[in-house]
């Protein structure tokens, strides 16, 4: 997707994909799991196989605004 007629959106998607590849490759080299967000939980996956390594069951909460 390296044409002169790339839209700004296409350029942004290409940059994001390149960044994800870089992070995945770095995690593979360092033998570190990748953290993802699934169903309101943080899930750690093996960078090579994609299998779940660990799930954090701490719920995501936000602070309420005080008036």
C-alpha positions in Angstrom: 0.0 0.0 0.0 2.7 2.5 -0.9 1.0 4.5 -3.7 1.1 8.2 -4.0 -2.7 8.4 -3.7 -2.8 7.1 -0.1 -5.3 8.8 2.1 -4.4 10.0 5.6 -6.5 7.2 7.0 -4.5 4.6 4.9 -1.2 6.1 6.1 -2.4 6.0 9.7 -3.4 2.3 9.4 -0.1 1.4 7.8 1.8 3.2 10.6 -0.2 1.4 13.2 0.4 -2.0 11.7 4.1 -1.3 11.5 4.1 -0.3 15.2 2.2 -3.4 16.2 4.7 -5.6 14.2 7.6 -3.8 16.0 6.1 -4.4 19.4 5.3 -8.0 18.7 8.8 -8.7 17.4 10.3 -7.0 20.5 8.2 -9.1 22.8 9.2 -12.3 20.9 12.9 -11.4 21.3 12.5 -10.7 25.0 10.2 -13.7 25.6 7.6 -11.4 27.1 3.8 -11.8 26.8 1.6 -9.3 24.9 -1.1 -7.5 27.0 -4.5 -7.2 25.3 -7.9 -6.0 26.4 -10.7 -8.6 26.0 -14.2 -8.6 27.6 -13.2 -5.9 30.1 -10.1 -7.8 31.3 -6.4 -7.6 30.6 -5.3 -10.8 29.0 -1.6 -11.7 28.5 -0.8 -13.8 25.4 2.3 -15.5 24.2 3.8 -13.4 21.4 4.6 -16.5 19.3 1.6 -18.8 19.7 -1.1 -16.3 20.8 -2.2 -18.6 23.6 -3.4 -17.1 26.8 -0.7 -16.9 29.5 -2.6 -15.1 32.2 -5.9 -13.2 32.8 -6.3 -10.4 35.3 -9.7 -10.5 36.8 -9.6 -7.0 38.3 -12.6 -5.1 36.9 -12.1 -1.8 35.1 -13.7 1.0 37.0 -13.8 4.8 36.6 -13.9 7.4 39.3 -17.1 9.4 39.5 -17.0 13.1 39.2 -17.8 15.1 42.3 -19.8 18.3 41.9 
